[in-house]
Amino acid sequence: MNAPLWSRLLYRASRALTALDVGQQIVRDELLFAFLEPRARSGLTFDAYTRSRGYVDGGEHFVQGLFAWELALLNDDRVPHSGRVLLGAAGGGRELHGLIQRGYEVFAFEPVAPLLKSARAVAGGSNAVLVQASYQDLVSRALGKPGALDSLNGHIDLCLLGWGSISHLTEPNAALETFRALRAIAPEAPVIVSFILLRTGTPDVKGGARKLRRGLRRILEAAGKPRVQTGLRFVTSCGFFYEFSRSELTEICALAGYEVARFSELPHPHALLLPIAAAPNG
């Protein structure tokens, strides 16, 4: 039995609109990659999070509290179960709330003003310290330069980087510099870190969409624009991010002085890093 004509026309129109939407996303991405300076990407990423309501107090992500994989890492015997935590990219305070409930003293920083405001409200009357700062400010602090994290002093027992936040460091060597900064500031502290996605080598688009992306890149490279680094992505909900490969992560951590002591790709890629000098034998 043939479907009614109107339903077939509606189906075809829907497919055409979907293809058009995918096409405009590819064009948008490639123009951003080609014409936006790498150091300017964070501004667009911060804007995306400024508009998001899911990470602030009461939002869809916030109300989930600490995820099961975060709790598993915090319960690991190699992670201090008390003491002072350096919380990077604290977002709206989801992780902060969980850490305070577990009795940790927290020094947190977050670059996006609306998220920081939410985190400060979450901190309430606790002894948590919250500062508006970025990972670049952390690197500057480790180098002894004055800046937003001047008040970060004293011993750190544990470092926790906000959900997927390290993936937003898209400039070459930015992640390595950040991990080295953590090692310099908190030389004995384990690090809990997670990532938005890992790079597996599988193309994110196929068929006509893949041809469009390749064609645009050839045109832009012929016009003198640099080749787009493998793993660079843009999504309207969270801005720019970089897909690390597993081997790349292992190498970066080793260069910064960490051992990947625990790693899982599900439900979100995450890892426990131990300072190499403090890693258990065997």
C-alpha positions in Angstrom: 0.0 0.0 0.0 1.4 3.4 -1.0 1.6 6.1 1.6 -0.5 9.2 0.9 1.1 11.8 -1.3 1.0 14.5 1.5 3.0 12.2 3.9 5.6 11.5 1.2 6.0 15.2 0.5 6.3 16.0 4.2 8.9 13.3 4.6 11.0 14.6 1.7 10.7 18.2 2.9 11.9 17.1 6.3 14.9 15.3 4.8 15.8 18.4 2.8 15.6 20.6 5.8 17.8 18.2 7.8 20.4 18.2 5.0 20.3 22.0 4.9 20.8 22.3 8.6 23.7 19.9 8.5 25.2 21.8 5.6 24.9 25.2 7.4 26.5 23.7 10.5 29.5 22.5 8.5 29.9 25.9 6.7 29.6 27.7 10.1 32.3 25.4 11.7 34.7 25.7 8.8 34.5 29.5 8.7 35.0 29.7 12.5 38.0 27.4 12.3 39.5 29.4 9.4 38.9 33.0 10.4 38.7 33.0 14.3 42.1 33.3 15.9 42.7 30.3 18.3 43.2 32.6 21.3 39.7 34.2 20.6 37.8 30.8 20.7 37.4 30.9 24.4 35.2 34.1 24.1 32.7 32.3 22.0 32.8 29.2 24.3 32.2 31.4 27.3 29.3 33.0 25.5 27.7 29.6 24.9 27.9 28.7 28.6 26.6 32.2 29.6 23.4 31.4 27.7 23.1 27.9 29.1 20.7 27.2 32.0 21.5 23.6 32.5 24.6 24.1 34.7 23.3 26.6 37.2 21.5 25.8 40.4 18.3 24.0 39.5 19.3 23.2 35.9 19.0 19.8 34.3 22.7 18.9 34.8 23.1 20.6 38.3 20.2 18.6 39.9 22.0 15.3 39.1 24.6 16.0 41.7 27.9 14.2 41.6 27.7 11.5 38.9 28.3 7.9 39.7 31.7 7.9 38.0 32.7 11.0 40.0 31.7 9.3 43.2 33.7 6.2 42.3 36.8 8.3 41.7 36.4 10.2 45.0 36.0 6.9 46.8 39.2 5.5 45.3 41.7 4.6 48.0 44.3 6.7 46.3 42.3 9.8 46.5 42.3 11.9 49.8 38.9 11.6 51.5 39.4 14.9 53.3 41.5 18.1 52.9 41.7 20.9 50.5 40.5 20.6 46.9 41.4 22.8 43.9 38.3 22.8 41.7 38.9 24.2 38.2 36.1 25.3 35.9 33.6 25.0 38.8 30.6 25.8 36.5 27.4 26.5 38.4 28.5 24.6 41.5 27.4 21.0 40.9 30.7 19.5 41.8 31.2 22.2 44.5 28.0 21.2 46.3 29.1 17.6 46.3 32.6 18.3 47.6 31.3 20.6 50.4 28.8 17.8 51.4 31.7 15.4 51.7 33.5 17.7 54.1 36.2 19.1 51.8 37.6 22.6 52.0 37.4 24.0 48.4 39.2 26.6 46.4 37.3 27.0 43.1 37.6 29.1 40.0 35.3 29.7 37.1 35.6 32.1 34.2 32.0 32.5 33.2 30.2 35.2 35.3 26.7 33.7 35.5 28.0 30.3 36.3 30.3 31.7 39.0 27.3 33.6 40.5 25.4 30.3 40.8 28.4 28.6 42.4 28.8 31.3 44.9 25.1 30.9 45.9 25.7 27.2 46.2 28.7 27.8 48.5 26.5 29.8 50.8 28.0 30.0 54.3 30.7 27.4 53.7 34.4 28.2 53.8 34.7 27.6 50.1 36.7 30.3 48.2 35.5 31.1 44.6 37.4 33.3 42.1 36.6 34.3 38.6 39.5 32.9 36.6 40.4 30.5 33.8 42.9 27.8 33.1 45.2 30.4 31.5 45.2 32.2 34.9 46.2 28.9 36.5 49.1 28.6 34.1 50.1 32.2 34.9 49.9 31.5 38.7 52.2 28.5 38.3 54.7 30.8 36.5 54.6 33.3 39.3 52.8 36.0 37.3 50.3 38.2 39.1 46.7 37.7 38.2 43.2 36.5 39.1 44.6 33.5 41.2 46.9 35.5 43.4 45.0 34.2 46.4 45.6 30.6 45.6 48.2 29.6 48.2 48.8 26.8 50.6 48.7 23.0 50.3 46.3 21.3 47.9 45.3 17.6 48.6 43.2 17.0 45.5 42.6 18.6 42.1 39.2 18.2 40.3 38.6 19.7 36.9 35.0 20.5 36.1 33.1 18.1 33.9 34.7 18.1 30.4 36.3 21.5 30.9 39.8 20.5 29.9 38.4 19.6 26.4 37.8 23.4 25.8 41.6 24.0 25.7 42.0 23.9 21.9 45.2 25.7 21.4 48.3 23.5 20.9 50.0 22.6 24.2 47.3 24.4 26.3 46.3 21.1 28.0 49.9 20.2 28.7 50.6 23.6 30.1 47.6 23.3 32.4 48.5 19.9 33.7 52.1 21.1 34.3 50.6 24.1 36.2 48.6 21.7 38.4 51.7 19.7 39.1 53.7 22.8 40.0 50.9 24.2 42.3 49.8 20.9 43.8 52.8 18.6 43.3 51.5 15.7 45.5 47.8 15.9 44.6 45.9 13.4 42.5 43.8 14.9 39.6 40.3 13.9 38.6 39.6 15.0 35.0 37.0 14.3 32.4 36.6 14.9 28.7 33.7 15.8 26.4 34.6 13.2 23.7 37.6 11.1 22.7 38.8 10.9 19.2 38.5 7.4 17.7 39.4 8.1 14.1 35.9 7.6 12.9 34.6 10.5 10.7 31.9 12.5 12.4 30.0 12.9 9.1 29.7 10.8 6.0 28.5 11.1 2.4 27.6 14.5 1.0 28.3 16.2 4.4 31.8 14.8 4.5 32.4 15.9 0.9 31.2 19.4 1.7 33.6 19.6 4.7 36.5 18.4 2.7 35.7 20.7 -0.2 35.5 23.8 2.1 38.8 22.9 3.7 40.5 22.6 0.4 39.2 26.0 -0.7 40.2 27.7 2.6 43.7 26.1 2.6 44.2 27.2 -1.0 43.3 30.7 0.2 46.1 30.6 2.7 44.2 29.5 5.8 46.0 26.9 8.1 45.0 23.3 8.1 42.4 22.6 10.7 43.8 20.5 13.5 42.4 17.0 13.8 40.0 16.8 16.7 38.8 20.4 16.7 35.1 20.7 17.1 32.4 23.3 17.6 28.9 22.8 19.0 26.4 25.7 19.7 25.6 24.4 23.2 29.2 24.4 24.5 31.4 26.2 22.0 34.8 25.0 20.9 36.3 21.8 22.2 39.1 19.3 21.3 38.8 15.6 21.0 41.9 14.0 22.5 42.9 10.5 21.5 43.7 8.0 24.3 47.4 7.8 23.3 47.6 11.6 23.2 46.2 11.9 26.7 48.6 9.4 28.0 51.5 11.2 26.4 50.4 14.7 27.7 50.0 13.3 31.2 53.4 11.7 31.2 55.0 14.9 30.0 53.3 16.8 32.8 54.5 14.2 35.4 51.3 12.1 35.9 50.4 8.5 35.6 47.0 7.6 34.3 46.0 5.4 37.2 42.4 4.8 36.2 40.6 5.5 33.0 37.2 4.8 31.5 35.4 6.0 28.4 31.9 5.4 29.8 29.5 7.1 30.5 31.9 10.1 29.8 35.6 9.7 29.3 37.3 10.3 32.7 40.5 9.6 34.5 42.4 9.6 37.7 45.9 11.0 37.4 48.6 10.4 40.1 51.8 12.3 40.3 54.4 9.9 39.0 56.6 10.2 42.1 53.6 9.3 44.2 52.3 6.5 42.0 52.3 3.0 43.7 54.9 0.5 42.4 53.6 -2.0 39.9 
